[in-house]
Amino acid sequence: MYPYRVFISYAHVDRPRVEQLVEVLRNAGMTPLWDKDLLPGTGFSEQIQSFIRNSHVFLPFITDAAAKRPWLHQEIGFATALGKPILPVTLGGLPLGIISEIQAVLLKDDLSDAGDKLSADYFRMLFDRKTERTISYECPEDNTRRAILLADYADGIWAIRQHGVVRQRASLGSYCWMDRGETDPVWRKYFPATPDDITLFRALRQELVALQRHAKVRGCRLILDPVDRLEIVFRKQGLVGVKTRVSGLLRFLEDKEAVKDVVVAFNDEAERTVSITLVGDWFSSEAVSSGGTRVLREALFTRDAQTVRQQVEDFDNRMQDLLAISGWDEASSRGLATTKLQAYLDQLSARQ
């Protein structure tokens, strides 16, 4: 469904060979990431770190020139700390430093054998044999930090000029928020019963903006809570808070120029306890609802390829099941969901 992403670390004097290697990887069905995609005017090391974080495989291209390059050692150390699979490729030198024990792929000087040695089957074997792998997670401690981290993860992908379909299973999702400054009075309607928290409002806005960028390019898939549960889910915020959230989501769904590709389904679970956000197969953010005392009990972020890809598959299967149950299809679901939410909003307004 998604190609594996391979970040190539190399010395610039070796760029002609690396361009050949990039084509070999593409022909094998991989997505090469390398520093030709660096944005001008931004920090070199920060972008390189983002490339490595968001890759599936770290591939150091080791030559005599690369071995003398200080950045190579730093990048290897960073990839090792993140638990990335490391695949050294060499024209005759041996892996160095902390990867000296890793077997390298030895290529001819003209790379004429690269296609055979770096085939799709080879990469498939590389991933299949990592059955007992260390999976890296980040766990923010509250809803503000969760929103900031979600924006950071999404912005990190955008910074390397990549993007992905946004998938969310949640009460109303991130698109119910407003792209308004943190001091705008509208936030008091979202959280009328809580003290002012400028940091939270700023974080939620960052989350919305970051995910909106990806949705504009690749679209989004939303699995929402049934409308008859929204007042229970948002009981702390009261009727005004529910209306504000539904109104925000309706504005998003009705603006077909901003995001053209949107598919919506409504959950049929009696009580959803877990929400999830996925951006392509780049990362997932899974949060456990808190119940009556706290906004957030636990959230897990991961970029692990196998984990995220399984979550994407599970999400898509669930969405298709829900659309079938409702008798909707993908093309009509946005309009039908808009009609359903508007009818619910009208019912709330009639009660005031």
C-alpha positions in Angstrom: 0.0 0.0 0.0 2.8 2.4 0.9 6.5 2.2 -0.2 9.2 2.0 2.5 11.1 5.3 2.9 14.9 5.1 2.8 17.0 8.0 3.9 20.4 8.2 2.2 23.3 9.7 4.1 26.3 10.5 1.9 29.1 12.9 1.1 28.3 15.5 -1.5 31.3 14.5 -3.6 29.5 11.2 -4.1 26.3 12.9 -5.3 26.5 11.5 -8.9 26.6 7.9 -7.6 23.8 8.7 -5.1 21.6 10.0 -7.9 22.1 6.5 -9.5 21.3 4.9 -6.2 18.1 6.9 -5.9 16.9 5.6 -9.2 17.7 2.0 -8.2 15.7 2.4 -5.0 12.7 3.9 -6.9 12.8 1.0 -9.3 12.7 -1.3 -6.3 9.5 0.4 -5.1 11.1 2.4 -2.3 10.8 6.1 -1.6 14.3 7.6 -1.3 14.7 10.6 1.0 17.8 12.6 0.6 19.1 16.2 1.1 18.1 17.4 -2.3 14.7 18.0 -0.7 16.1 20.4 1.9 14.2 23.6 2.2 16.3 26.8 1.7 16.7 29.1 4.6 16.1 26.5 7.3 18.3 24.7 9.8 20.3 21.9 8.1 20.6 19.7 11.1 16.9 20.0 12.1 15.7 19.0 8.6 18.1 16.1 8.5 16.8 14.9 11.8 13.3 15.1 10.4 14.3 13.0 7.4 15.8 10.4 9.6 12.8 10.3 12.1 10.4 9.9 9.2 12.3 7.2 7.3 11.9 3.5 7.7 15.5 2.6 6.8 18.7 4.6 7.3 21.2 3.9 4.4 24.7 5.4 4.9 26.5 5.4 1.5 30.0 4.7 2.7 33.0 5.8 0.7 36.4 7.2 1.6 35.0 10.7 1.4 31.9 9.8 3.5 34.1 8.3 6.2 35.8 11.6 6.7 32.5 13.5 7.0 31.6 14.4 10.6 27.9 14.6 9.8 27.8 11.0 8.8 28.8 9.9 12.3 26.2 12.1 13.9 23.5 10.9 11.6 24.4 7.3 12.3 24.2 7.9 16.0 20.9 9.6 15.7 19.4 6.8 13.6 20.7 4.2 16.0 19.2 6.0 19.0 15.8 6.0 17.2 16.1 2.3 16.5 16.0 2.7 12.8 17.1 -0.3 10.7 20.6 0.6 9.3 21.6 -0.7 5.9 25.2 0.3 5.0 26.0 0.4 1.3 29.7 0.6 0.4 32.0 0.5 -2.6 34.6 -1.3 -0.7 35.1 0.3 2.7 33.7 -1.3 5.8 30.9 0.1 8.1 32.5 2.3 10.7 32.1 3.4 14.3 29.0 2.1 16.1 27.8 0.2 13.0 31.1 -1.6 12.4 29.4 -4.9 13.2 26.6 -4.5 10.7 27.0 -6.4 7.4 27.2 -4.0 4.5 26.0 -4.3 0.9 29.1 -4.2 -1.2 28.5 -2.7 -4.7 30.6 -2.3 -7.8 32.2 1.1 -8.4 29.8 1.8 -11.3 26.7 0.5 -9.3 25.9 -1.9 -12.1 25.0 -4.6 -9.5 22.9 -2.3 -7.3 19.6 -3.3 -8.9 20.1 -6.9 -8.1 21.4 -6.4 -4.6 18.9 -3.7 -3.5 15.8 -5.3 -4.9 12.3 -5.2 -3.5 12.7 -8.7 -2.3 15.8 -7.7 -0.3 14.0 -4.9 1.5 11.1 -7.2 2.2 13.5 -9.6 3.8 15.1 -6.8 5.8 11.7 -5.9 7.3 10.4 -9.4 7.7 13.3 -10.5 9.8 12.8 -7.7 12.3 10.1 -9.6 14.1 11.4 -8.7 17.5 11.9 -5.0 17.1 12.0 -2.2 19.5 9.0 0.1 18.9 9.6 3.8 19.9 6.7 5.7 21.5 6.2 9.2 22.8 3.6 9.7 25.5 2.5 13.4 26.2 1.1 14.0 29.7 -2.0 16.1 28.9 -4.2 17.4 26.1 -2.2 20.5 25.5 1.1 18.6 25.0 -0.8 16.0 22.8 -2.0 18.8 20.5 1.5 20.3 20.3 3.1 17.0 19.6 0.5 16.2 16.9 1.3 19.5 15.2 5.0 18.9 15.5 4.8 15.4 13.9 2.6 16.7 11.0 4.8 19.8 10.5 7.9 17.6 10.5 6.6 15.7 7.4 5.6 19.0 5.8 9.1 20.4 6.4 10.6 17.7 4.1 8.0 18.4 1.4 6.0 15.3 2.1 2.3 14.8 3.0 -0.3 12.1 3.8 -4.0 11.4 4.0 -5.4 12.5 7.4 -7.4 9.7 9.1 -9.2 10.4 12.4 -11.5 8.4 14.6 -12.7 10.8 17.3 -15.7 12.6 18.7 -15.7 15.3 16.1 -12.0 15.4 15.1 -9.5 18.3 14.8 -11.5 20.0 12.1 -14.1 21.2 14.6 -11.6 23.7 15.9 -11.4 27.3 14.7 -8.4 28.9 13.0 -8.6 31.9 15.4 -6.0 33.5 17.7 -5.8 32.2 21.2 -7.4 35.3 22.7 -10.4 35.2 20.4 -13.6 35.0 22.4 -14.8 32.0 20.4 -12.6 29.8 22.5 -14.7 30.6 25.5 -17.6 28.9 23.7 -15.5 25.8 23.2 -14.5 25.7 26.9 -17.0 27.8 28.8 -16.7 25.9 32.1 -12.9 25.9 32.3 -10.4 28.6 33.3 -8.7 30.5 30.5 -5.9 28.4 29.1 -4.2 30.3 26.3 -1.6 27.5 25.8 -4.3 24.9 25.1 -6.1 27.2 22.6 -2.8 27.9 20.8 -2.0 24.2 20.7 -5.4 23.2 19.3 -5.1 25.8 16.6 -1.6 24.5 15.7 -3.0 21.0 15.5 -5.8 22.2 13.1 -3.4 24.2 10.9 -0.9 21.3 10.6 -3.5 18.7 9.7 -5.3 21.1 7.4 -2.1 21.4 5.3 -2.0 17.6 4.7 -5.8 17.3 4.1 -5.6 20.0 1.4 -3.1 18.0 -0.5 -4.2 14.4 0.2 -7.7 14.6 1.7 -9.0 13.2 5.0 -11.1 10.4 6.3 -13.2 10.9 9.4 -15.0 8.4 11.7 -17.1 10.5 14.0 -19.1 9.7 17.1 -22.9 9.3 16.6 -24.7 12.7 17.2 -26.8 11.2 20.0 -23.6 10.8 22.1 -22.1 14.2 21.7 -23.8 15.8 24.7 -22.4 12.9 26.8 -18.9 13.2 25.4 -18.8 17.0 25.9 -20.9 17.2 29.0 -18.3 19.4 30.7 -18.6 22.0 28.0 -22.4 22.1 28.0 -24.8 22.9 25.2 -22.9 25.9 24.0 -19.6 23.9 23.7 -21.3 21.2 21.7 -23.0 23.7 19.3 -19.7 25.5 18.8 -17.8 22.2 17.9 -20.5 21.0 15.6 -20.7 24.4 13.9 -16.9 24.4 13.4 -17.0 21.0 11.8 -19.8 22.0 9.5 -17.8 25.0 8.3 -15.0 22.6 7.4 -17.3 20.2 5.6 -19.1 22.9 3.7 -15.9 24.5 2.4 -15.3 22.2 -0.5 -12.6 24.5 -2.0 -10.3 24.3 1.0 -10.3 20.5 1.2 -11.7 18.7 -1.8 -11.4 15.1 -0.8 -13.3 14.3 2.5 -15.0 11.0 3.4 -17.1 10.8 6.6 -18.7 7.9 8.5 -20.4 7.7 11.9 -19.3 5.2 14.5 -21.8 2.6 15.7 -19.9 1.8 18.9 -22.0 2.2 22.1 -19.1 4.0 23.8 -15.8 4.9 22.1 -12.8 5.0 24.5 -9.9 5.3 22.0 -9.4 8.0 19.4 -6.7 7.9 16.7 -5.1 10.2 14.2 -3.0 9.0 11.3 -1.2 11.0 8.7 -0.5 8.7 5.7 1.7 5.9 7.0 4.0 8.5 8.6 2.8 8.3 12.2 -0.1 7.6 14.5 -1.4 9.3 17.6 -3.7 7.1 19.7 -5.4 8.6 22.7 -7.4 7.0 25.5 -10.4 9.0 26.7 -10.4 10.0 30.3 -13.9 9.5 31.7 -15.1 12.0 34.2 -12.0 13.4 35.9 -9.3 14.3 33.3 -9.2 15.4 29.7 -6.6 12.9 28.7 -5.4 9.7 30.4 -2.9 8.4 27.9 -1.7 9.1 24.4 0.8 7.2 22.3 2.7 8.5 19.3 4.7 6.2 17.0 6.4 6.2 13.6 6.9 2.4 13.6 6.2 1.2 10.0 4.4 -2.1 10.8 2.4 -0.6 13.6 1.2 2.4 11.6 0.4 0.4 8.5 -1.7 -2.0 10.4 -3.6 0.9 12.0 -4.2 2.4 8.6 -5.5 -1.0 7.3 -7.8 -1.4 10.3 -9.1 2.2 10.0 -9.9 1.8 6.3 -11.7 -1.5 6.8 -13.7 -0.1 9.7 -14.7 2.9 7.6 -15.9 0.7 4.7 -17.9 -1.4 7.2 -19.6 1.8 8.6 -20.3 3.2 5.2 -21.9 -0.1 4.2 -24.0 -0.2 7.4 -25.3 3.3 6.7 -25.9 2.7 3.0 -23.5 5.5 2.1 -20.7 5.6 -0.3 -17.5 7.6 -0.2 -18.6 10.1 -2.8 -21.9 11.1 -1.1 -20.7 10.7 2.5 -19.6 14.3 2.9 -22.9 15.8 1.9 -24.9 13.2 3.9 -22.8 13.9 7.0 -23.3 17.6 6.6 -27.0 17.2 6.4 -27.0 15.0 9.5 -24.9 17.4 11.5 -27.0 20.4 10.4 -30.2 18.7 11.5 -28.6 17.9 14.9 -27.4 21.6 15.2 -30.9 22.8 14.5 -32.3 20.5 17.2 -29.8 22.0 19.7 -30.7 25.6 18.7 -34.4 24.8 19.1 -33.8 23.8 22.8 -32.2 27.1 23.7 
